[in-house]
């Protein structure tokens, strides 16, 4: 565990203890609500994890690199962004994956589009997000994130 994670755990635990001493009943009620919500979301979270594993098995980095590197930059960027929306990957896996793609010869613009959509847009998480936040919010957030991801990628192409 790194120092930042440890600090966050300590701060969270400190606030929990403070809350418990300030109002025991409200804190117990809040913890019970959180555990119920966690149980309710557990199946969706396990489904997401399994789906991500399957998608990464079907779309290994080598296949993604071969698909993206043989196309025009704009076409490759949109293709990489679309692939990224389908596969949701945590940032600590996404960054080394993008390093592998760039090392394999993929241009920086499609790589950044893939990275940003991997972490910002989630087709895999749509059912859970829709259930928790509503359809309108989910669609607007994912669409805005997709557009932002492509714009970020194009901006990085200009900068780098």
SULUR-V182948 format. One record per residue. N is the residue number from 1. RES is the residue in one small letter. SS is DSSP state (H for helix, E for strand, C for the rest). Layout:
((N/RES/SS) (N/RES/SS))
This chain:
((1/x/C) (2/x/C) (3/x/H) (4/x/H) (5/x/H) (6/x/H) (7/x/H) (8/x/H) (9/x/H) (10/x/H) (11/x/H) (12/x/H) (13/x/H) (14/x/H) (15/x/H) (16/x/H) (17/x/H) (18/x/H) (19/x/H) (20/x/H) (21/x/H) (22/x/H) (23/x/C) (24/x/H) (25/x/H) (26/x/H) (27/x/H) (28/x/H) (29/x/H) (30/x/H) (31/x/H) (32/x/H) (33/x/H) (34/x/H) (35/x/H) (36/x/H) (37/x/H) (38/x/H) (39/x/H) (40/x/H) (41/x/H) (42/x/H) (43/x/H) (44/x/H) (45/x/H) (46/x/H) (47/x/H) (48/x/H) (49/x/H) (50/x/H) (51/x/H) (52/x/H) (53/x/H) (54/x/H) (55/x/H) (56/x/H) (57/x/H) (58/x/H) (59/x/C) (60/x/C) (61/x/H) (62/x/H) (63/x/H) (64/x/H) (65/x/H) (66/x/H) (67/x/H) (68/x/H) (69/x/H) (70/x/C) (71/x/C) (72/x/C) (73/x/H) (74/x/H) (75/x/H) (76/x/H) (77/x/H) (78/x/H) (79/x/H) (80/x/H) (81/x/H) (82/x/H) (83/x/H) (84/x/H) (85/x/H) (86/x/H) (87/x/C) (88/x/C) (89/x/C) (90/x/C) (91/x/H) (92/x/H) (93/x/H) (94/x/H) (95/x/H) (96/x/H) (97/x/H) (98/x/H) (99/x/H) (100/x/H) (101/x/H) (102/x/H) (103/x/H) (104/x/C) (105/x/C) (106/x/C) (107/x/C) (108/x/H) (109/x/H) (110/x/H) (111/x/H) (112/x/H) (113/x/H) (114/x/H) (115/x/H) (116/x/H) (117/x/H) (118/x/H) (119/x/H) (120/x/H) (121/x/C) (122/x/C) (123/x/C) (124/x/C) (125/x/C) (126/x/H) (127/x/H) (128/x/H) (129/x/H) (130/x/H) (131/x/H) (132/x/H) (133/x/H) (134/x/C) (135/x/H) (136/x/H) (137/x/H) (138/x/H) (139/x/H) (140/x/H) (141/x/H) (142/x/H) (143/x/H) (144/x/H) (145/x/H) (146/x/H) (147/x/H) (148/x/H) (149/x/H) (150/x/H) (151/x/H) (152/x/H) (153/x/H) (154/x/H) (155/x/H) (156/x/H) (157/x/H) (158/x/H) (159/x/H) (160/x/C))
